[in-house]
Amino acid sequence: VRPTSAHRSPKPPTLSGDYLRRAMVAHLAAHEATFDLLVQFQADGTHTPIEDASVEWKENLSPYHRVAGLHIPPQPVGEGDADARCEASSFNPWHCLSEHQPLGNMNRARRDIYTAMAEFRAKAHRMPTRVD
């Protein structure tokens, strides 16, 4: 994901544990946020291996392709029960069509972590567990 918004928030002089959240709240109070979702395609098994996450995929061999855009309009953040609903939410990249599932051994390991975290969050917030 690459930001495309023209506005950039300044880095605070002191970095608190929640400085990114504070910056997001301030930014979205007055500005939109836009992003491009980019992907790289495998060029070959040597220079862009799926199973070896230690190899950097060079952009000259596998350029980024924009596949979607994300637009977040200006809005109040963290009002009402929004924080609680957010904390109770989970994300799983395997909740998709089989041909879109993540590839490689690192992503297979992450699948178990996503499942465990979803179960943890659901239990912590007394929500039903939904694991896809």
N, CA, C and O atoms as a GROMACS GRO file, in nm:
protein
  528
    1VAL      N    1   0.086  -0.117   0.000
    1VAL     CA    2   0.000   0.000   0.000
    1VAL      C    3   0.090   0.123   0.000
    1VAL      O    4   0.182   0.134   0.081
    2ARG      N    5   0.063   0.214  -0.092
    2ARG     CA    6   0.143   0.336  -0.104
    2ARG      C    7   0.050   0.457  -0.088
    2ARG      O    8  -0.050   0.467  -0.159
    3PRO      N    9   0.083   0.549   0.004
    3PRO     CA   10  -0.002   0.668   0.018
    3PRO      C   11   0.005   0.755  -0.107
    3PRO      O   12   0.111   0.771  -0.168
    4THR      N   13  -0.109   0.809  -0.143
    4THR     CA   14  -0.114   0.901  -0.256
    4THR      C   15  -0.167   1.038  -0.215
    4THR      O   16  -0.175   1.129  -0.297
    5SER      N   17  -0.204   1.053  -0.089
    5SER     CA   18  -0.254   1.181  -0.039
    5SER      C   19  -0.144   1.286  -0.045
    5SER      O   20  -0.027   1.257  -0.018
    6ALA      N   21  -0.182   1.407  -0.081
    6ALA     CA   22  -0.084   1.516  -0.087
    6ALA      C   23  -0.044   1.562   0.052
    6ALA      O   24   0.070   1.603   0.072
    7HIS      N   25  -0.134   1.556   0.148
    7HIS     CA   26  -0.108   1.605   0.284
    7HIS      C   27  -0.020   1.506   0.360
    7HIS      O   28  -0.044   1.386   0.357
    8ARG      N   29   0.080   1.557   0.429
    8ARG     CA   30   0.166   1.476   0.514
    8ARG      C   31   0.164   1.535   0.653
    8ARG      O   32   0.185   1.655   0.671
    9SER      N   33   0.140   1.451   0.752
    9SER     CA   34   0.141   1.497   0.892
    9SER      C   35   0.284   1.506   0.940
    9SER      O   36   0.366   1.419   0.909
   10PRO      N   37   0.316   1.609   1.016
   10PRO     CA   38   0.452   1.620   1.068
   10PRO      C   39   0.478   1.516   1.178
   10PRO      O   40   0.386   1.475   1.249
   11LYS      N   41   0.601   1.474   1.188
   11LYS     CA   42   0.640   1.380   1.294
   11LYS      C   43   0.648   1.458   1.425
   11LYS      O   44   0.712   1.563   1.430
   12PRO      N   45   0.583   1.408   1.530
   12PRO     CA   46   0.587   1.483   1.657
   12PRO      C   47   0.727   1.481   1.718
   12PRO      O   48   0.803   1.387   1.694
   13PRO      N   49   0.762   1.583   1.795
   13PRO     CA   50   0.897   1.588   1.855
   13PRO      C   51   0.919   1.474   1.955
   13PRO      O   52   1.032   1.427   1.970
   14THR      N   53   0.812   1.430   2.022
   14THR     CA   54   0.822   1.319   2.116
   14THR      C   55   0.729   1.209   2.070
   14THR      O   56   0.610   1.232   2.047
   15LEU      N   57   0.783   1.088   2.055
   15LEU     CA   58   0.703   0.977   2.006
   15LEU      C   59   0.643   0.900   2.123
   15LEU      O   60   0.713   0.827   2.193
   16SER      N   61   0.513   0.918   2.144
   16SER     CA   62   0.443   0.844   2.249
   16SER      C   63   0.401   0.709   2.193
   16SER      O   64   0.415   0.683   2.074
   17GLY      N   65   0.350   0.623   2.278
   17GLY     CA   66   0.306   0.490   2.236
   17GLY      C   67   0.188   0.494   2.141
   17GLY      O   68   0.164   0.396   2.070
   18ASP      N   69   0.115   0.605   2.138
   18ASP     CA   70  -0.001   0.614   2.050
   18ASP      C   71   0.010   0.731   1.951
   18ASP      O   72  -0.092   0.783   1.906
   19TYR      N   73   0.132   0.772   1.917
   19TYR     CA   74   0.148   0.889   1.831
   19TYR      C   75   0.090   0.866   1.691
   19TYR      O   76   0.040   0.960   1.629
   20LEU      N   77   0.094   0.743   1.641
   20LEU     CA   78   0.037   0.718   1.509
   20LEU      C   79  -0.115   0.731   1.512
   20LEU      O   80  -0.175   0.784   1.418
   21ARG      N   81  -0.177   0.682   1.618
   21ARG     CA   82  -0.322   0.695   1.632
   21ARG      C   83  -0.360   0.842   1.642
   21ARG      O   84  -0.455   0.887   1.578
   22ARG      N   85  -0.286   0.917   1.723
   22ARG     CA   86  -0.315   1.060   1.736
   22ARG      C   87  -0.301   1.133   1.603
   22ARG      O   88  -0.381   1.220   1.570
   23ALA      N   89  -0.199   1.097   1.527
   23ALA     CA   90  -0.178   1.159   1.396
   23ALA      C   91  -0.293   1.125   1.302
   23ALA      O   92  -0.339   1.210   1.226
   24MET      N   93  -0.339   0.999   1.306
   24MET     CA   94  -0.451   0.958   1.221
   24MET      C   95  -0.578   1.034   1.258
   24MET      O   96  -0.649   1.082   1.170
   25VAL      N   97  -0.607   1.044   1.387
   25VAL     CA   98  -0.726   1.116   1.433
   25VAL      C   99  -0.722   1.261   1.385
   25VAL      O  100  -0.820   1.312   1.332
   26ALA      N  101  -0.607   1.326   1.404
   26ALA     CA  102  -0.593   1.467   1.362
   26ALA      C  103  -0.603   1.480   1.211
   26ALA      O  104  -0.670   1.571   1.160
   27HIS      N  105  -0.538   1.390   1.139
   27HIS     CA  106  -0.538   1.396   0.992
   27HIS      C  107  -0.680   1.379   0.937
   27HIS      O  108  -0.726   1.460   0.856
   28LEU      N  109  -0.748   1.273   0.981
   28LEU     CA  110  -0.881   1.244   0.926
   28LEU      C  111  -0.988   1.342   0.973
   28LEU      O  112  -1.097   1.346   0.916
   29ALA      N  113  -0.959   1.419   1.076
   29ALA     CA  114  -1.055   1.522   1.118
   29ALA      C  115  -1.071   1.629   1.011
   29ALA      O  116  -1.177   1.693   1.002
   30ALA      N  117  -0.967   1.650   0.928
   30ALA     CA  118  -0.972   1.758   0.830
   30ALA      C  119  -0.934   1.717   0.688
   30ALA      O  120  -0.960   1.792   0.594
   31HIS      N  121  -0.873   1.600   0.672
   31HIS     CA  122  -0.820   1.562   0.541
   31HIS      C  123  -0.863   1.420   0.506
   31HIS      O  124  -0.886   1.336   0.594
   32GLU      N  125  -0.873   1.394   0.376
   32GLU     CA  126  -0.892   1.257   0.332
   32GLU      C  127  -0.757   1.185   0.333
   32GLU      O  128  -0.652   1.248   0.344
   33ALA      N  129  -0.761   1.055   0.322
   33ALA     CA  130  -0.640   0.975   0.305
   33ALA      C  131  -0.664   0.883   0.186
   33ALA      O  132  -0.767   0.817   0.178
   34THR      N  133  -0.568   0.878   0.095
   34THR     CA  134  -0.582   0.792  -0.022
   34THR      C  135  -0.456   0.708  -0.039
   34THR      O  136  -0.345   0.752  -0.008
   35PHE      N  137  -0.476   0.588  -0.089
   35PHE     CA  138  -0.367   0.493  -0.105
   35PHE      C  139  -0.387   0.414  -0.234
   35PHE      O  140  -0.500   0.396  -0.279
   36ASP      N  141  -0.278   0.367  -0.292
   36ASP     CA  142  -0.282   0.269  -0.400
   36ASP      C  143  -0.243   0.135  -0.342
   36ASP      O  144  -0.148   0.125  -0.264
   37LEU      N  145  -0.316   0.030  -0.380
   37LEU     CA  146  -0.280  -0.107  -0.345
   37LEU      C  147  -0.200  -0.162  -0.462
   37LEU      O  148  -0.250  -0.169  -0.574
   38LEU      N  149  -0.077  -0.200  -0.435
   38LEU     CA  150   0.016  -0.243  -0.538
   38LEU      C  151   0.056  -0.388  -0.519
   38LEU      O  152   0.065  -0.436  -0.406
   39VAL      N  153   0.081  -0.458  -0.629
   39VAL     CA  154   0.130  -0.595  -0.623
   39VAL      C  155   0.249  -0.609  -0.717
   39VAL      O  156   0.265  -0.534  -0.812
   40GLN      N  157   0.332  -0.709  -0.687
   40GLN     CA  158   0.441  -0.747  -0.776
   40GLN      C  159   0.412  -0.890  -0.823
   40GLN      O  160   0.365  -0.973  -0.745
   41PHE      N  161   0.441  -0.916  -0.949
   41PHE     CA  162   0.424  -1.050  -1.003
   41PHE      C  163   0.559  -1.121  -1.007
   41PHE      O  164   0.662  -1.057  -1.028
   42GLN      N  165   0.557  -1.251  -0.986
   42GLN     CA  166   0.682  -1.328  -0.990
   42GLN      C  167   0.739  -1.325  -1.130
   42GLN      O  168   0.669  -1.354  -1.228
   43ALA      N  169   0.868  -1.290  -1.139
   43ALA     CA  170   0.936  -1.286  -1.268
   43ALA      C  171   0.995  -1.422  -1.302
   43ALA      O  172   0.982  -1.472  -1.414
   44ASP      N  173   1.060  -1.482  -1.204
   44ASP     CA  174   1.118  -1.616  -1.219
   44ASP      C  175   1.150  -1.671  -1.081
   44ASP      O  176   1.149  -1.597  -0.983
   45GLY      N  177   1.177  -1.798  -1.072
   45GLY     CA  178   1.200  -1.864  -0.944
   45GLY      C  179   1.331  -1.828  -0.877
   45GLY      O  180   1.348  -1.854  -0.758
   46THR      N  181   1.425  -1.770  -0.951
   46THR     CA  182   1.555  -1.736  -0.894
   46THR      C  183   1.556  -1.596  -0.834
   46THR      O  184   1.595  -1.577  -0.720
   47HIS      N  185   1.512  -1.497  -0.912
   47HIS     CA  186   1.518  -1.358  -0.868
   47HIS      C  187   1.395  -1.314  -0.789
   47HIS      O  188   1.400  -1.216  -0.715
   48THR      N  189   1.285  -1.387  -0.804
   48THR     CA  190   1.162  -1.355  -0.732
   48THR      C  191   1.101  -1.486  -0.679
   48THR      O  192   0.991  -1.525  -0.720
   49PRO      N  193   1.173  -1.553  -0.587
   49PRO     CA  194   1.123  -1.681  -0.537
   49PRO      C  195   1.006  -1.663  -0.440
   49PRO      O  196   1.003  -1.569  -0.360
   50ILE      N  197   0.911  -1.753  -0.449
   50ILE     CA  198   0.796  -1.750  -0.360
   50ILE      C  199   0.834  -1.804  -0.222
   50ILE      O  200   0.786  -1.752  -0.121
   51GLU      N  201   0.917  -1.906  -0.216
   51GLU     CA  202   0.946  -1.975  -0.091
   51GLU      C  203   1.066  -1.920  -0.013
   51GLU      O  204   1.098  -1.974   0.093
   52ASP      N  205   1.131  -1.816  -0.062
   52ASP     CA  206   1.246  -1.759   0.010
   52ASP      C  207   1.220  -1.610   0.035
   52ASP      O  208   1.251  -1.526  -0.049
   53ALA      N  209   1.165  -1.580   0.152
   53ALA     CA  210   1.129  -1.443   0.186
   53ALA      C  211   1.251  -1.353   0.211
   53ALA      O  212   1.235  -1.232   0.226
   54SER      N  213   1.370  -1.410   0.215
   54SER     CA  214   1.489  -1.328   0.237
   54SER      C  215   1.538  -1.260   0.109
   54SER      O  216   1.625  -1.172   0.115
   55VAL      N  217   1.484  -1.299  -0.006
   55VAL     CA  218   1.525  -1.240  -0.133
   55VAL      C  219   1.437  -1.120  -0.164
   55VAL      O  220   1.315  -1.132  -0.174
   56GLU      N  221   1.500  -1.003  -0.180
   56GLU     CA  222   1.426  -0.882  -0.216
   56GLU      C  223   1.387  -0.889  -0.363
   56GLU      O  224   1.470  -0.919  -0.450
   57TRP      N  225   1.262  -0.862  -0.390
   57TRP     CA  226   1.214  -0.859  -0.527
   57TRP      C  227   1.243  -0.720  -0.583
   57TRP      O  228   1.176  -0.623  -0.549
   58LYS      N  229   1.343  -0.711  -0.668
   58LYS     CA  230   1.384  -0.582  -0.725
   58LYS      C  231   1.276  -0.529  -0.819
   58LYS      O  232   1.220  -0.603  -0.899
   59GLU      N  233   1.250  -0.400  -0.808
   59GLU     CA  234   1.143  -0.340  -0.886
   59GLU      C  235   1.173  -0.342  -1.036
   59GLU      O  236   1.080  -0.346  -1.117
   60ASN      N  237   1.299  -0.340  -1.074
   60ASN     CA  238   1.331  -0.346  -1.217
   60ASN      C  239   1.299  -0.483  -1.278
   60ASN      O  240   1.278  -0.493  -1.398
   61LEU      N  241   1.296  -0.588  -1.194
   61LEU     CA  242   1.260  -0.722  -1.242
   61LEU      C  243   1.111  -0.750  -1.228
   61LEU      O  244   1.052  -0.822  -1.308
   62SER      N  245   1.052  -0.692  -1.126
   62SER     CA  246   0.911  -0.712  -1.099
   62SER      C  247   0.849  -0.579  -1.054
   62SER      O  248   0.839  -0.552  -0.935
   63PRO      N  249   0.809  -0.497  -1.151
   63PRO     CA  250   0.755  -0.365  -1.115
   63PRO      C  251   0.622  -0.377  -1.042
   63PRO      O  252   0.550  -0.476  -1.056
   64TYR      N  253   0.592  -0.276  -0.964
   64TYR     CA  254   0.463  -0.271  -0.893
   64TYR      C  255   0.352  -0.238  -0.991
   64TYR      O  256   0.368  -0.156  -1.082
   65HIS      N  257   0.238  -0.304  -0.971
   65HIS     CA  258   0.119  -0.279  -1.051
   65HIS      C  259   0.005  -0.237  -0.957
   65HIS      O  260  -0.022  -0.304  -0.857
   66ARG      N  261  -0.060  -0.128  -0.990
   66ARG     CA  262  -0.174  -0.082  -0.911
   66ARG      C  263  -0.292  -0.171  -0.941
   66ARG      O  264  -0.330  -0.187  -1.057
   67VAL      N  265  -0.351  -0.229  -0.838
   67VAL     CA  266  -0.468  -0.315  -0.857
   67VAL      C  267  -0.593  -0.257  -0.793
   67VAL      O  268  -0.704  -0.302  -0.822
   68ALA      N  269  -0.577  -0.158  -0.706
   68ALA     CA  270  -0.693  -0.097  -0.641
   68ALA      C  271  -0.652   0.034  -0.576
   68ALA      O  272  -0.534   0.062  -0.556
   69GLY      N  273  -0.753   0.112  -0.542
   69GLY     CA  274  -0.732   0.235  -0.468
   69GLY      C  275  -0.814   0.231  -0.341
   69GLY      O  276  -0.919   0.167  -0.336
   70LEU      N  277  -0.766   0.298  -0.240
   70LEU     CA  278  -0.837   0.307  -0.113
   70LEU      C  279  -0.856   0.454  -0.081
   70LEU      O  280  -0.761   0.532  -0.080
   71HIS      N  281  -0.981   0.493  -0.054
   71HIS     CA  282  -1.014   0.631  -0.022
   71HIS      C  283  -1.081   0.634   0.114
   71HIS      O  284  -1.184   0.570   0.134
   72ILE      N  285  -1.023   0.707   0.208
   72ILE     CA  286  -1.080   0.726   0.340
   72ILE      C  287  -1.116   0.873   0.352
   72ILE      O  288  -1.027   0.958   0.360
   73PRO      N  289  -1.247   0.905   0.353
   73PRO     CA  290  -1.286   1.046   0.359
   73PRO      C  291  -1.260   1.105   0.497
   73PRO      O  292  -1.245   1.031   0.595
   74PRO      N  293  -1.255   1.238   0.507
   74PRO     CA  294  -1.243   1.300   0.639
   74PRO      C  295  -1.359   1.254   0.728
   74PRO      O  296  -1.473   1.245   0.683
   75GLN      N  297  -1.327   1.226   0.854
   75GLN     CA  298  -1.428   1.174   0.946
   75GLN      C  299  -1.377   1.177   1.088
   75GLN      O  300  -1.256   1.177   1.112
   76PRO      N  301  -1.470   1.178   1.184
   76PRO     CA  302  -1.427   1.166   1.324
   76PRO      C  303  -1.385   1.021   1.349
   76PRO      O  304  -1.449   0.928   1.301
   77VAL      N  305  -1.279   1.003   1.424
   77VAL     CA  306  -1.228   0.869   1.454
   77VAL      C  307  -1.233   0.847   1.604
   77VAL      O  308  -1.197   0.935   1.682
   78GLY      N  309  -1.278   0.730   1.643
   78GLY     CA  310  -1.276   0.694   1.785
   78GLY      C  311  -1.393   0.745   1.865
   78GLY      O  312  -1.386   0.751   1.987
   79GLU      N  313  -1.501   0.782   1.798
   79GLU     CA  314  -1.618   0.830   1.871
   79GLU      C  315  -1.712   0.714   1.901
   79GLU      O  316  -1.717   0.616   1.826
   80GLY      N  317  -1.786   0.725   2.010
   80GLY     CA  318  -1.884   0.623   2.045
   80GLY      C  319  -1.818   0.489   2.069
   80GLY      O  320  -1.716   0.480   2.138
   81ASP      N  321  -1.875   0.385   2.012
   81ASP     CA  322  -1.822   0.250   2.032
   81ASP      C  323  -1.728   0.208   1.919
   81ASP      O  324  -1.697   0.089   1.907
   82ALA      N  325  -1.682   0.302   1.837
   82ALA     CA  326  -1.597   0.270   1.723
   82ALA      C  327  -1.466   0.203   1.766
   82ALA      O  328  -1.423   0.107   1.702
   83ASP      N  329  -1.402   0.251   1.872
   83ASP     CA  330  -1.277   0.190   1.917
   83ASP      C  331  -1.299   0.045   1.960
   83ASP      O  332  -1.220  -0.043   1.927
   84ALA      N  333  -1.408   0.020   2.034
   84ALA     CA  334  -1.437  -0.116   2.080
   84ALA      C  335  -1.465  -0.209   1.961
   84ALA      O  336  -1.419  -0.323   1.960
   85ARG      N  337  -1.540  -0.160   1.863
   85ARG     CA  338  -1.568  -0.241   1.744
   85ARG      C  339  -1.440  -0.269   1.667
   85ARG      O  340  -1.422  -0.379   1.614
   86CYS      N  341  -1.353  -0.171   1.659
   86CYS     CA  342  -1.226  -0.190   1.590
   86CYS      C  343  -1.139  -0.293   1.661
   86CYS      O  344  -1.083  -0.383   1.598
   87GLU      N  345  -1.129  -0.281   1.792
   87GLU     CA  346  -1.049  -0.375   1.870
   87GLU      C  347  -1.102  -0.518   1.862
   87GLU      O  348  -1.026  -0.614   1.874
   88ALA      N  349  -1.232  -0.532   1.842
   88ALA     CA  350  -1.292  -0.665   1.834
   88ALA      C  351  -1.285  -0.723   1.693
   88ALA      O  352  -1.323  -0.838   1.672
   89SER      N  353  -1.237  -0.644   1.597
   89SER     CA  354  -1.230  -0.689   1.459
   89SER      C  355  -1.103  -0.769   1.433
   89SER      O  356  -1.006  -0.759   1.508
   90SER      N  357  -1.105  -0.846   1.328
   90SER     CA  358  -0.986  -0.919   1.287
   90SER      C  359  -0.978  -0.920   1.136
   90SER      O  360  -1.077  -0.894   1.067
   91PHE      N  361  -0.861  -0.949   1.085
   91PHE     CA  362  -0.834  -0.953   0.942
   91PHE      C  363  -0.769  -1.085   0.910
   91PHE      O  364  -0.683  -1.132   0.984
   92ASN      N  365  -0.809  -1.145   0.799
   92ASN     CA  366  -0.747  -1.269   0.757
   92ASN      C  367  -0.738  -1.268   0.604
   92ASN      O  368  -0.840  -1.273   0.536
   93PRO      N  369  -0.614  -1.262   0.550
   93PRO     CA  370  -0.599  -1.258   0.405
   93PRO      C  371  -0.641  -1.388   0.336
   93PRO      O  372  -0.648  -1.393   0.213
   94TRP      N  373  -0.670  -1.492   0.412
   94TRP     CA  374  -0.717  -1.617   0.352
   94TRP      C  375  -0.869  -1.618   0.335
   94TRP      O  376  -0.925  -1.714   0.283
   95HIS      N  377  -0.935  -1.512   0.379
   95HIS     CA  378  -1.079  -1.498   0.356
   95HIS      C  379  -1.095  -1.441   0.215
   95HIS      O  380  -1.124  -1.323   0.197
   96CYS      N  381  -1.076  -1.528   0.115
   96CYS     CA  382  -1.074  -1.484  -0.023
   96CYS      C  383  -1.096  -1.604  -0.114
   96CYS      O  384  -1.111  -1.717  -0.068
   97LEU      N  385  -1.098  -1.578  -0.243
   97LEU     CA  386  -1.102  -1.686  -0.341
   97LEU      C  387  -0.973  -1.766  -0.332
   97LEU      O  388  -0.867  -1.709  -0.302
   98SER      N  389  -0.979  -1.895  -0.356
   98SER     CA  390  -0.859  -1.979  -0.342
   98SER      C  391  -0.745  -1.932  -0.432
   98SER      O  392  -0.628  -1.943  -0.394
   99GLU      N  393  -0.777  -1.880  -0.549
   99GLU     CA  394  -0.670  -1.834  -0.639
   99GLU      C  395  -0.605  -1.705  -0.592
   99GLU      O  396  -0.503  -1.664  -0.648
  100HIS      N  397  -0.663  -1.640  -0.492
  100HIS     CA  398  -0.605  -1.517  -0.437
  100HIS      C  399  -0.535  -1.539  -0.303
  100HIS      O  400  -0.486  -1.443  -0.243
  101GLN      N  401  -0.530  -1.661  -0.256
  101GLN     CA  402  -0.469  -1.686  -0.125
  101GLN      C  403  -0.319  -1.656  -0.128
  101GLN      O  404  -0.254  -1.676  -0.230
  102PRO      N  405  -0.266  -1.607  -0.016
  102PRO     CA  406  -0.122  -1.578  -0.008
  102PRO      C  407  -0.038  -1.703  -0.033
  102PRO      O  408  -0.077  -1.814   0.002
  103LEU      N  409   0.077  -1.682  -0.093
  103LEU     CA  410   0.168  -1.792  -0.126
  103LEU      C  411   0.293  -1.788  -0.039
  103LEU      O  412   0.325  -1.684   0.020
  104GLY      N  413   0.363  -1.899  -0.031
  104GLY     CA  414   0.493  -1.906   0.035
  104GLY      C  415   0.485  -1.951   0.179
  104GLY      O  416   0.382  -1.940   0.246
  105ASN      N  417   0.600  -2.004   0.226
  105ASN     CA  418   0.606  -2.061   0.361
  105ASN      C  419   0.586  -1.956   0.470
  105ASN      O  420   0.529  -1.988   0.574
  106MET      N  421   0.629  -1.832   0.448
  106MET     CA  422   0.608  -1.727   0.548
  106MET      C  423   0.458  -1.699   0.564
  106MET      O  424   0.409  -1.682   0.675
  107ASN      N  425   0.388  -1.694   0.454
  107ASN     CA  426   0.244  -1.669   0.461
  107ASN      C  427   0.169  -1.788   0.520
  107ASN      O  428   0.069  -1.769   0.589
  108ARG      N  429   0.215  -1.909   0.495
  108ARG     CA  430   0.151  -2.025   0.558
  108ARG      C  431   0.169  -2.018   0.710
  108ARG      O  432   0.078  -2.054   0.784
  109ALA      N  433   0.285  -1.973   0.757
  109ALA     CA  434   0.306  -1.957   0.902
  109ALA      C  435   0.219  -1.845   0.956
  109ALA      O  436   0.164  -1.856   1.066
  110ARG      N  437   0.205  -1.738   0.882
  110ARG     CA  438   0.121  -1.626   0.925
  110ARG      C  439  -0.026  -1.666   0.936
  110ARG      O  440  -0.099  -1.609   1.018
  111ARG      N  441  -0.070  -1.763   0.856
  111ARG     CA  442  -0.210  -1.807   0.862
  111ARG      C  443  -0.245  -1.852   1.003
  111ARG      O  444  -0.351  -1.818   1.054
  112ASP      N  445  -0.157  -1.930   1.065
  112ASP     CA  446  -0.182  -1.976   1.201
  112ASP      C  447  -0.182  -1.860   1.300
  112ASP      O  448  -0.261  -1.860   1.396
  113ILE      N  449  -0.096  -1.762   1.279
  113ILE     CA  450  -0.090  -1.646   1.368
  113ILE      C  451  -0.218  -1.563   1.354
  113ILE      O  452  -0.273  -1.518   1.455
  114TYR      N  453  -0.265  -1.541   1.232
  114TYR     CA  454  -0.391  -1.467   1.212
  114TYR      C  455  -0.506  -1.538   1.283
  114TYR      O  456  -0.588  -1.472   1.348
  115THR      N  457  -0.513  -1.668   1.272
  115THR     CA  458  -0.620  -1.745   1.337
  115THR      C  459  -0.611  -1.731   1.488
  115THR      O  460  -0.712  -1.706   1.554
  116ALA      N  461  -0.490  -1.747   1.544
  116ALA     CA  462  -0.472  -1.735   1.690
  116ALA      C  463  -0.507  -1.595   1.739
  116ALA      O  464  -0.570  -1.580   1.844
  117MET      N  465  -0.467  -1.493   1.665
  117MET     CA  466  -0.497  -1.356   1.707
  117MET      C  467  -0.647  -1.327   1.698
  117MET      O  468  -0.700  -1.256   1.784
  118ALA      N  469  -0.715  -1.378   1.597
  118ALA     CA  470  -0.860  -1.358   1.587
  118ALA      C  471  -0.930  -1.423   1.705
  118ALA      O  472  -1.022  -1.365   1.762
  119GLU      N  473  -0.887  -1.544   1.741
  119GLU     CA  474  -0.946  -1.611   1.856
  119GLU      C  475  -0.917  -1.534   1.985
  119GLU      O  476  -1.005  -1.521   2.070
  120PHE      N  477  -0.795  -1.484   2.001
  120PHE     CA  478  -0.758  -1.406   2.119
  120PHE      C  479  -0.842  -1.279   2.130
  120PHE      O  480  -0.896  -1.248   2.236
  121ARG      N  481  -0.854  -1.206   2.019
  121ARG     CA  482  -0.931  -1.081   2.020
  121ARG      C  483  -1.078  -1.107   2.050
  121ARG      O  484  -1.140  -1.033   2.126
  122ALA      N  485  -1.132  -1.213   1.991
  122ALA     CA  486  -1.272  -1.246   2.015
  122ALA      C  487  -1.295  -1.280   2.163
  122ALA      O  488  -1.394  -1.235   2.222
  123LYS      N  489  -1.205  -1.357   2.220
  123LYS     CA  490  -1.218  -1.394   2.361
  123LYS      C  491  -1.201  -1.270   2.450
  123LYS      O  492  -1.277  -1.253   2.546
  124ALA      N  493  -1.104  -1.186   2.421
  124ALA     CA  494  -1.078  -1.067   2.501
  124ALA      C  495  -1.196  -0.971   2.498
  124ALA      O  496  -1.219  -0.898   2.595
  125HIS      N  497  -1.270  -0.971   2.390
  125HIS     CA  498  -1.383  -0.878   2.376
  125HIS      C  499  -1.518  -0.950   2.386
  125HIS      O  500  -1.623  -0.893   2.355
  126ARG      N  501  -1.512  -1.075   2.430
  126ARG     CA  502  -1.633  -1.155   2.449
  126ARG      C  503  -1.720  -1.156   2.324
  126ARG      O  504  -1.842  -1.136   2.330
  127MET      N  505  -1.655  -1.179   2.213
  127MET     CA  506  -1.725  -1.185   2.085
  127MET      C  507  -1.721  -1.329   2.034
  127MET      O  508  -1.631  -1.405   2.072
  128PRO      N  509  -1.816  -1.368   1.950
  128PRO     CA  510  -1.807  -1.503   1.891
  128PRO      C  511  -1.686  -1.511   1.800
  128PRO      O  512  -1.652  -1.415   1.732
  129THR      N  513  -1.621  -1.626   1.799
  129THR     CA  514  -1.503  -1.646   1.714
  129THR      C  515  -1.548  -1.684   1.574
  129THR      O  516  -1.627  -1.776   1.556
  130ARG      N  517  -1.496  -1.612   1.476
  130ARG     CA  518  -1.522  -1.644   1.337
  130ARG      C  519  -1.386  -1.657   1.269
  130ARG      O  520  -1.317  -1.557   1.248
  131VAL      N  521  -1.348  -1.777   1.235
  131VAL     CA  522  -1.220  -1.800   1.170
  131VAL      C  523  -1.248  -1.855   1.031
  131VAL      O  524  -1.312  -1.959   1.015
  132ASP      N  525  -1.200  -1.783   0.931
  132ASP     CA  526  -1.221  -1.826   0.791
  132ASP      C  527  -1.094  -1.886   0.737
  132ASP      O  528  -1.090  -1.928   0.622
   0.00000   0.00000   0.00000
